Amino acid sequence: MKPRGIERPIGLLLGFATVASISLLAAGTAAMAASGIAPLDRPFPRFDLAGLPPDLANLHLSGLLWLGLLAVILTPSLRVAASLVGFTAAGERRMAVVALAVLAIICLSAAVGAGG
């Protein structure tokens, strides 16, 4: 696969992830408005990854908002991961190493952020 061959699938991935993120955030925001909750009301719902599936299953608005935010946050990482796969398949070792380094930095940043 040539490196240009990965551009279209990556573009489709980014487009899908963007539409999904916006849709989830819009649905969560609409649910907040329908419930009479202002966006800046405190306390904000805490993020709990283990609690996300039950929140979504029970249609809690915080679950929609958190899933939308996760999608926004993960979209760039998915793009880099897809590039890594494409560059590796195309034999572009230097670009694959760069993509791997970027993913390592993203993971390190997430780990530091989660710990602090």
Sequence and secondary structure as in RCSB ss.txt:
>XXXX:A:sequence
MKPRGIERPIGLLLGFATVASISLLAAGTAAMAASGIAPLDRPFPRFDLAGLPPDLANLHLSGLLWLGLLAVILT
PSLRVAASLVGFTAAGERRMAVVALAVLAIICLSAAVGAGG
>XXXX:A:secstr
  GGGGHHHHHHHHHHHHHHHHHHHHHHHHHHHHHT  TT SS     GGGHHHHHHTT HHHHHHHHHHHHHHH
HHHHHHHHHHHHHHTT HHHHHHHHHHHHHHHHHHHHHHH 
